[in-house]
Amino acid sequence: MAPLTNQDVKGILKFLQELLTPCTVETLPEQIFSALPKAVPAEIISLTLTNFQSHRLVRGWTSNAADTEYLPVANQHFVEHPFAQHYFQTRDGKAHCISNFISKNQLHSLEGLYHRYLKLLDMEDQMVTILPTASTSTNTMAQNQGDAVVLALHRPQRDFSERDRLIINLLRPHLAQAFQNAQALTQTQQALAELNHTIEQLGAIAIATNGQVRHMSKRAWELLVQYFQPASLQSQHLPDNLQRWLNHQIAILSRGKNLEIPCRPLVMQQEERQLIVRLIVDRPGEWYLLLLEEEQMAPLSAGALELIGLTKREAEVLFWVTQDKSDAEIAVTLNLSTGTVRKHLEHIYQKFNVHTRTAAVMYALRGLGLLKG
């Protein structure tokens, strides 16, 4: 076997330089098609993800647009391919050419592989290799058992040399590693995209120690506009009252040095909805995270007041108290005497351990979770 020349080595190094440029699974085939001819010239280059157990083409890429429609045909007749027969017998995925196994006449006698595929592309020879996969890695193109990445180079003449085979075999592990890298990068990008989508759906604000906003999700901005004065809002700063609350919470944390005690949330009510702002501290003195969440406030009703230990009639009386009705008005509404209304209120005061109508209402609202603090 003739040794590789300096020009061969330069071509290999140039190919590896381009091959190892970070890319995704979608862009890697084009990167290979562009770079590989610098090391081994070929008229057409194709990559296929094939399941050898079912002889099914999972996915295919080609450097030639005309070859795209023929890839399924080639896969359909892959069992005719002398390389396939060699691989099934030996599990040797190293590079081999059709011309290494059969003569030109024998090739031309193959109805499927030649007449329905190679001849239509004006190709007379093909070098094929199966890329090795690392048994310890899960980030390969071959996700299912039996899947394999097949690289094929086509030429219009039967002139692939031992030098070409040597170079392809030297490049096999690098090509396999490139696919693993591309798969890992693709998965990372997908995970980041999902994370970014989730963050954007949440009301999240990252705050630097100087109080400047490092990142604000779209949902967080919408909630700030809804619950704070729009005129006071700036994309790089919190509203003044929210900033004061944050400063107070940070001061408490700085004095206590106890991150296990959660910060008390800020609650702002607006009609039947409320905004809850929570401070998440991971690394004090470096950055802080605000989580904004809007909740639908549960409607207050007499039935809900029964849940905190009142009788049906006591709950009805207290409900109308929350509607700012006087004792006389409640008596008329419930068809009771004013004295009976007062007696129910006395029972409520005793149960809640309070002494006024306002205190009873506040106790009930806290008990139902409609009033924080």
SENUTI-250161 format. One record per residue (C-alpha): residue number from 1; residue in one letter; x, y, z. Coordinates in steps of 0.2 Angstrom, whole numbers, plus 2048, in hexadecimal, padded with zeros to 3 digits. Example, Ala and Ser with C-alpha at 12.3 -4.5 7.8 and 13.67 -1.06 7.14 Angstrom:
REM residues 2
+-----+------+-----+-----+-----+
: pos : code :  px :  py :  pz :
+-----+------+-----+-----+-----+
:   1 :    a : 83E : 7EA : 827 :
:   2 :    s : 844 : 7FB : 824 :
+-----+------+-----+-----+-----+
***
This chain:
REM residues 373
+-----+------+-----+-----+-----+
: pos : code :  px :  py :  pz :
+-----+------+-----+-----+-----+
:   1 :    m : 800 : 800 : 800 :
:   2 :    a : 807 : 811 : 7FB :
:   3 :    p : 80A : 81D : 80A :
:   4 :    l : 800 : 82D : 80B :
:   5 :    t : 808 : 83C : 803 :
:   6 :    n : 80A : 84D : 80B :
:   7 :    q : 7FB : 853 : 801 :
:   8 :    d : 7F1 : 844 : 807 :
:   9 :    v : 7F5 : 849 : 819 :
:  10 :    k : 7F0 : 85C : 816 :
:  11 :    g : 7E0 : 856 : 80E :
:  12 :    i : 7DC : 84B : 81D :
:  13 :    l : 7E0 : 859 : 829 :
:  14 :    k : 7D6 : 866 : 81F :
:  15 :    f : 7C7 : 85A : 820 :
:  16 :    l : 7C9 : 857 : 832 :
:  17 :    q : 7CA : 86A : 836 :
:  18 :    e : 7B9 : 86D : 82D :
:  19 :    l : 7B1 : 85D : 833 :
:  20 :    l : 7B4 : 861 : 846 :
:  21 :    t : 7AC : 872 : 844 :
:  22 :    p : 79D : 872 : 850 :
:  23 :    c : 78D : 86E : 847 :
:  24 :    t : 77C : 865 : 849 :
:  25 :    v : 776 : 855 : 842 :
:  26 :    e : 76D : 85F : 835 :
:  27 :    t : 77C : 868 : 82F :
:  28 :    l : 789 : 85B : 831 :
:  29 :    p : 786 : 851 : 821 :
:  30 :    e : 788 : 861 : 816 :
:  31 :    q : 798 : 864 : 820 :
:  32 :    i : 79E : 853 : 81B :
:  33 :    f : 799 : 855 : 809 :
:  34 :    s : 7A3 : 865 : 808 :
:  35 :    a : 7B3 : 85F : 811 :
:  36 :    l : 7B5 : 84D : 80C :
:  37 :    p : 7BA : 850 : 7FA :
:  38 :    k : 7C9 : 859 : 801 :
:  39 :    a : 7CF : 848 : 807 :
:  40 :    v : 7C7 : 83B : 7FB :
:  41 :    p : 7BF : 842 : 7EB :
:  42 :    a : 7AE : 83B : 7E6 :
:  43 :    e : 7A0 : 840 : 7DA :
:  44 :    i : 792 : 83D : 7E6 :
:  45 :    i : 793 : 83A : 7F9 :
:  46 :    s : 784 : 833 : 803 :
:  47 :    l : 781 : 830 : 815 :
:  48 :    t : 773 : 824 : 81B :
:  49 :    l : 76C : 81F : 82C :
:  50 :    t : 767 : 80D : 828 :
:  51 :    n : 760 : 7FF : 833 :
:  52 :    f : 769 : 7EF : 82E :
:  53 :    q : 75C : 7E4 : 838 :
:  54 :    s : 74D : 7EA : 82E :
:  55 :    h : 757 : 7F0 : 81E :
:  56 :    r : 74E : 801 : 820 :
:  57 :    l : 755 : 812 : 81C :
:  58 :    v : 752 : 81D : 82B :
:  59 :    r : 759 : 82D : 823 :
:  60 :    g : 764 : 832 : 815 :
:  61 :    w : 76E : 841 : 810 :
:  62 :    t : 778 : 843 : 7FF :
:  63 :    s : 783 : 850 : 7F7 :
:  64 :    n : 77A : 84E : 7E6 :
:  65 :    a : 767 : 853 : 7E5 :
:  66 :    a : 764 : 846 : 7D7 :
:  67 :    d : 76A : 839 : 7E3 :
:  68 :    t : 75C : 83D : 7F0 :
:  69 :    e : 74E : 834 : 7E7 :
:  70 :    y : 759 : 825 : 7E5 :
:  71 :    l : 75F : 822 : 7F7 :
:  72 :    p : 74F : 818 : 7FB :
:  73 :    v : 752 : 80D : 7EC :
:  74 :    a : 764 : 80A : 7F1 :
:  75 :    n : 75F : 805 : 802 :
:  76 :    q : 752 : 7FA : 7FB :
:  77 :    h : 75F : 7F0 : 7F2 :
:  78 :    f : 76D : 7F2 : 7FF :
:  79 :    v : 76D : 7DF : 802 :
:  80 :    e : 773 : 7DD : 7F0 :
:  81 :    h : 782 : 7E8 : 7F4 :
:  82 :    p : 792 : 7DE : 7F5 :
:  83 :    f : 798 : 7E9 : 804 :
:  84 :    a : 787 : 7E5 : 80D :
:  85 :    q : 78A : 7D2 : 80B :
:  86 :    h : 79C : 7D4 : 811 :
:  87 :    y : 796 : 7DE : 820 :
:  88 :    f : 788 : 7D2 : 825 :
:  89 :    q : 795 : 7C4 : 825 :
:  90 :    t : 7A4 : 7CD : 82D :
:  91 :    r : 79D : 7DC : 836 :
:  92 :    d : 7AC : 7E5 : 82E :
:  93 :    g : 7A6 : 7F7 : 82B :
:  94 :    k : 7B6 : 7FD : 824 :
:  95 :    a : 7B7 : 805 : 813 :
:  96 :    h : 7B5 : 7FA : 804 :
:  97 :    c : 7B0 : 7FD : 7F2 :
:  98 :    i : 7A4 : 7F4 : 7E6 :
:  99 :    s : 7B4 : 7F0 : 7DB :
: 100 :    n : 7BC : 7E7 : 7EA :
: 101 :    f : 7AF : 7DA : 7E9 :
: 102 :    i : 7A7 : 7D8 : 7D8 :
: 103 :    s : 7AC : 7DC : 7C6 :
: 104 :    k : 7A4 : 7E9 : 7BB :
: 105 :    n : 79A : 7DC : 7B1 :
: 106 :    q : 794 : 7D5 : 7C2 :
: 107 :    l : 78F : 7E6 : 7C8 :
: 108 :    h : 785 : 7E9 : 7B7 :
: 109 :    s : 77B : 7D9 : 7BA :
: 110 :    l : 774 : 7E0 : 7CA :
: 111 :    e : 762 : 7E6 : 7C6 :
: 112 :    g : 75F : 7F0 : 7D6 :
: 113 :    l : 770 : 7F7 : 7DC :
: 114 :    y : 776 : 7FB : 7CA :
: 115 :    h : 768 : 7FD : 7BE :
: 116 :    r : 75C : 806 : 7CA :
: 117 :    y : 769 : 810 : 7D3 :
: 118 :    l : 77B : 812 : 7CE :
: 119 :    k : 778 : 812 : 7BB :
: 120 :    l : 76B : 820 : 7BD :
: 121 :    l : 778 : 82A : 7C6 :
: 122 :    d : 786 : 826 : 7B9 :
: 123 :    m : 790 : 81E : 7C7 :
: 124 :    e : 79B : 80E : 7C4 :
: 125 :    d : 7A2 : 80C : 7D6 :
: 126 :    q : 79F : 810 : 7E8 :
: 127 :    m : 7A9 : 80F : 7F7 :
: 128 :    v : 79F : 80C : 807 :
: 129 :    t : 7A3 : 80C : 81A :
: 130 :    i : 799 : 80A : 829 :
: 131 :    l : 79E : 817 : 837 :
: 132 :    p : 7A3 : 80F : 847 :
: 133 :    t : 798 : 813 : 857 :
: 134 :    a : 79F : 814 : 868 :
: 135 :    s : 797 : 807 : 873 :
: 136 :    t : 798 : 813 : 882 :
: 137 :    s : 790 : 822 : 87A :
: 138 :    t : 77D : 825 : 878 :
: 139 :    n : 77F : 834 : 86E :
: 140 :    t : 781 : 82C : 85D :
: 141 :    m : 777 : 82E : 84E :
: 142 :    a : 772 : 81B : 84F :
: 143 :    q : 765 : 81D : 85D :
: 144 :    n : 75D : 80C : 85A :
: 145 :    q : 764 : 7FA : 85A :
: 146 :    g : 76A : 7F5 : 849 :
: 147 :    d : 76B : 807 : 842 :
: 148 :    a : 77C : 80C : 83A :
: 149 :    v : 783 : 81B : 831 :
: 150 :    v : 788 : 817 : 820 :
: 151 :    l : 794 : 822 : 815 :
: 152 :    a : 795 : 81F : 803 :
: 153 :    l : 7A0 : 827 : 7F6 :
: 154 :    h : 79C : 826 : 7E3 :
: 155 :    r : 7A7 : 827 : 7D4 :
: 156 :    p : 7A3 : 825 : 7C1 :
: 157 :    q : 7B2 : 81A : 7BF :
: 158 :    r : 7B9 : 80B : 7C9 :
: 159 :    d : 7C8 : 815 : 7CF :
: 160 :    f : 7C7 : 815 : 7E2 :
: 161 :    s : 7D9 : 811 : 7E8 :
: 162 :    e : 7E0 : 809 : 7F7 :
: 163 :    r : 7E5 : 81A : 7FC :
: 164 :    d : 7D3 : 820 : 7FC :
: 165 :    r : 7CE : 811 : 806 :
: 166 :    l : 7DC : 814 : 813 :
: 167 :    i : 7D7 : 827 : 815 :
: 168 :    i : 7C4 : 822 : 817 :
: 169 :    n : 7C9 : 815 : 824 :
: 170 :    l : 7D4 : 822 : 82D :
: 171 :    l : 7C6 : 82E : 82D :
: 172 :    r : 7B8 : 822 : 833 :
: 173 :    p : 7BA : 825 : 846 :
: 174 :    h : 7BB : 838 : 843 :
: 175 :    l : 7AB : 837 : 839 :
: 176 :    a : 7A3 : 82D : 846 :
: 177 :    q : 7A8 : 839 : 854 :
: 178 :    a : 7A2 : 847 : 84A :
: 179 :    f : 791 : 83F : 849 :
: 180 :    q : 791 : 83D : 85C :
: 181 :    n : 796 : 84F : 85F :
: 182 :    a : 788 : 855 : 853 :
: 183 :    q : 77B : 84A : 85C :
: 184 :    a : 781 : 851 : 86D :
: 185 :    l : 781 : 863 : 867 :
: 186 :    t : 76F : 860 : 85F :
: 187 :    q : 769 : 859 : 86F :
: 188 :    t : 770 : 867 : 879 :
: 189 :    q : 769 : 874 : 86E :
: 190 :    q : 758 : 86C : 86F :
: 191 :    a : 759 : 86B : 882 :
: 192 :    l : 75E : 87E : 882 :
: 193 :    a : 750 : 882 : 876 :
: 194 :    e : 743 : 879 : 882 :
: 195 :    l : 74B : 882 : 891 :
: 196 :    n : 74A : 893 : 889 :
: 197 :    h : 738 : 890 : 884 :
: 198 :    t : 734 : 88B : 896 :
: 199 :    i : 73C : 89A : 89D :
: 200 :    e : 733 : 8A5 : 891 :
: 201 :    q : 723 : 89E : 896 :
: 202 :    l : 727 : 8A1 : 8A8 :
: 203 :    g : 728 : 8B2 : 8B1 :
: 204 :    a : 73B : 8B1 : 8B4 :
: 205 :    i : 747 : 8C0 : 8B7 :
: 206 :    a : 759 : 8BD : 8BB :
: 207 :    i : 761 : 8CB : 8C5 :
: 208 :    a : 773 : 8D0 : 8C7 :
: 209 :    t : 779 : 8D6 : 8D8 :
: 210 :    n : 779 : 8E8 : 8D3 :
: 211 :    g : 766 : 8E6 : 8D0 :
: 212 :    q : 767 : 8E7 : 8BD :
: 213 :    v : 75D : 8DA : 8B3 :
: 214 :    r : 768 : 8CE : 8AA :
: 215 :    h : 759 : 8C5 : 8A2 :
: 216 :    m : 746 : 8C7 : 8A2 :
: 217 :    s : 73B : 8BA : 89A :
: 218 :    k : 72D : 8C1 : 88F :
: 219 :    r : 720 : 8BB : 89B :
: 220 :    a : 728 : 8C4 : 8A9 :
: 221 :    w : 728 : 8D4 : 8A0 :
: 222 :    e : 715 : 8D2 : 89C :
: 223 :    l : 711 : 8CF : 8AF :
: 224 :    l : 71C : 8DE : 8B4 :
: 225 :    v : 712 : 8E9 : 8A7 :
: 226 :    q : 702 : 8E2 : 8AE :
: 227 :    y : 705 : 8E4 : 8C1 :
: 228 :    f : 711 : 8F3 : 8C1 :
: 229 :    q : 710 : 905 : 8BA :
: 230 :    p : 716 : 903 : 8A8 :
: 231 :    a : 71E : 915 : 8A9 :
: 232 :    s : 72A : 90F : 8B6 :
: 233 :    l : 730 : 8FF : 8AD :
: 234 :    q : 741 : 8FD : 8A4 :
: 235 :    s : 747 : 8EE : 89C :
: 236 :    q : 757 : 8EE : 8A7 :
: 237 :    h : 750 : 8F3 : 8B7 :
: 238 :    l : 742 : 8ED : 8C3 :
: 239 :    p : 733 : 8F8 : 8C7 :
: 240 :    d : 737 : 902 : 8D7 :
: 241 :    n : 72B : 8FA : 8E3 :
: 242 :    l : 731 : 8E8 : 8DD :
: 243 :    q : 743 : 8EE : 8DF :
: 244 :    r : 740 : 8F4 : 8F0 :
: 245 :    w : 738 : 8E3 : 8F5 :
: 246 :    l : 747 : 8DA : 8ED :
: 247 :    n : 754 : 8E4 : 8F7 :
: 248 :    h : 74A : 8E1 : 907 :
: 249 :    q : 74B : 8CE : 904 :
: 250 :    i : 75D : 8CE : 900 :
: 251 :    a : 761 : 8D8 : 90F :
: 252 :    i : 757 : 8CB : 91A :
: 253 :    l : 761 : 8BD : 912 :
: 254 :    s : 772 : 8C6 : 914 :
: 255 :    r : 76E : 8C8 : 927 :
: 256 :    g : 767 : 8B7 : 929 :
: 257 :    k : 774 : 8AD : 91E :
: 258 :    n : 767 : 89F : 91D :
: 259 :    l : 762 : 89B : 90C :
: 260 :    e : 757 : 88C : 911 :
: 261 :    i : 749 : 898 : 917 :
: 262 :    p : 740 : 89D : 908 :
: 263 :    c : 73D : 8AF : 904 :
: 264 :    r : 72B : 8B5 : 907 :
: 265 :    p : 723 : 8B8 : 8F6 :
: 266 :    l : 71C : 8C9 : 8F1 :
: 267 :    v : 70A : 8C8 : 8ED :
: 268 :    m : 700 : 8D5 : 8E2 :
: 269 :    q : 6EE : 8D4 : 8DF :
: 270 :    q : 6E5 : 8DA : 8D0 :
: 271 :    e : 6D2 : 8D7 : 8CF :
: 272 :    e : 6D0 : 8C4 : 8CF :
: 273 :    r : 6E2 : 8C0 : 8CC :
: 274 :    q : 6F2 : 8C2 : 8D5 :
: 275 :    l : 705 : 8C3 : 8D2 :
: 276 :    i : 710 : 8B9 : 8DD :
: 277 :    v : 723 : 8BE : 8DC :
: 278 :    r : 72F : 8B1 : 8E3 :
: 279 :    l : 742 : 8B4 : 8E6 :
: 280 :    i : 74D : 8A5 : 8E3 :
: 281 :    v : 75F : 8A7 : 8E9 :
: 282 :    d : 76C : 89A : 8E3 :
: 283 :    r : 77C : 8A4 : 8E5 :
: 284 :    p : 77A : 8B3 : 8F1 :
: 285 :    g : 785 : 8C1 : 8EB :
: 286 :    e : 786 : 8BB : 8D9 :
: 287 :    w : 774 : 8BC : 8D2 :
: 288 :    y : 762 : 8B9 : 8D6 :
: 289 :    l : 752 : 8B2 : 8CE :
: 290 :    l : 741 : 8B9 : 8CF :
: 291 :    l : 732 : 8AE : 8CA :
: 292 :    l : 722 : 8B6 : 8C6 :
: 293 :    e : 712 : 8AC : 8C6 :
: 294 :    e : 700 : 8B2 : 8C3 :
: 295 :    e : 6F2 : 8A9 : 8CB :
: 296 :    q : 6DF : 8AA : 8CA :
: 297 :    m : 6D9 : 8AE : 8DB :
: 298 :    a : 6CB : 8A2 : 8E1 :
: 299 :    p : 6BA : 8AB : 8E2 :
: 300 :    l : 6B4 : 8AE : 8F4 :
: 301 :    s : 6A4 : 8A6 : 8F8 :
: 302 :    a : 69A : 8A1 : 907 :
: 303 :    g : 69D : 88F : 902 :
: 304 :    a : 6B0 : 892 : 903 :
: 305 :    l : 6AF : 89A : 914 :
: 306 :    e : 6A8 : 88A : 91B :
: 307 :    l : 6B8 : 882 : 917 :
: 308 :    i : 6C1 : 88B : 925 :
: 309 :    g : 6B5 : 885 : 933 :
: 310 :    l : 6A5 : 88F : 932 :
: 311 :    t : 693 : 889 : 931 :
: 312 :    k : 689 : 88C : 922 :
: 313 :    r : 680 : 89B : 92A :
: 314 :    e : 690 : 8A2 : 931 :
: 315 :    a : 698 : 8A1 : 920 :
: 316 :    e : 689 : 8AA : 918 :
: 317 :    v : 68A : 8B8 : 925 :
: 318 :    l : 69D : 8BA : 923 :
: 319 :    f : 69C : 8BA : 910 :
: 320 :    w : 690 : 8C9 : 910 :
: 321 :    v : 69C : 8D1 : 91D :
: 322 :    t : 6A9 : 8D0 : 910 :
: 323 :    q : 69D : 8D9 : 904 :
: 324 :    d : 69D : 8E7 : 910 :
: 325 :    k : 68B : 8E4 : 915 :
: 326 :    s : 685 : 8EB : 926 :
: 327 :    d : 67D : 8DF : 933 :
: 328 :    a : 66B : 8E6 : 92E :
: 329 :    e : 66F : 8E3 : 91C :
: 330 :    i : 675 : 8D1 : 91F :
: 331 :    a : 665 : 8CE : 929 :
: 332 :    v : 65A : 8D3 : 91B :
: 333 :    t : 664 : 8C9 : 90E :
: 334 :    l : 664 : 8B9 : 918 :
: 335 :    n : 652 : 8BB : 920 :
: 336 :    l : 659 : 8BC : 932 :
: 337 :    s : 658 : 8C8 : 940 :
: 338 :    t : 666 : 8D4 : 943 :
: 339 :    g : 669 : 8CC : 954 :
: 340 :    t : 66B : 8BB : 94C :
: 341 :    v : 678 : 8C3 : 940 :
: 342 :    r : 682 : 8CA : 94F :
: 343 :    k : 681 : 8B9 : 958 :
: 344 :    h : 689 : 8B1 : 948 :
: 345 :    l : 696 : 8BE : 948 :
: 346 :    e : 69A : 8BB : 95A :
: 347 :    h : 69C : 8A8 : 956 :
: 348 :    i : 6A8 : 8AC : 948 :
: 349 :    y : 6B3 : 8B8 : 953 :
: 350 :    q : 6B4 : 8AA : 95F :
: 351 :    k : 6BA : 89D : 952 :
: 352 :    f : 6C6 : 8A9 : 94A :
: 353 :    n : 6CC : 8B1 : 95B :
: 354 :    v : 6C9 : 8C2 : 954 :
: 355 :    h : 6BE : 8D1 : 95A :
: 356 :    t : 6B9 : 8DB : 94B :
: 357 :    r : 6B0 : 8D8 : 93A :
: 358 :    t : 6C0 : 8DE : 931 :
: 359 :    a : 6CB : 8D2 : 93A :
: 360 :    a : 6BF : 8C3 : 937 :
: 361 :    v : 6C0 : 8C7 : 924 :
: 362 :    m : 6D3 : 8C8 : 924 :
: 363 :    y : 6D4 : 8B7 : 92E :
: 364 :    a : 6C8 : 8AF : 921 :
: 365 :    l : 6D1 : 8B5 : 912 :
: 366 :    r : 6E2 : 8AF : 919 :
: 367 :    g : 6DA : 89E : 91D :
: 368 :    l : 6D4 : 89D : 90B :
: 369 :    g : 6E5 : 8A2 : 904 :
: 370 :    l : 6DD : 8B2 : 8FC :
: 371 :    l : 6E8 : 8BD : 907 :
: 372 :    k : 6FB : 8BA : 909 :
: 373 :    g : 703 : 8BE : 91A :
+-----+------+-----+-----+-----+
***
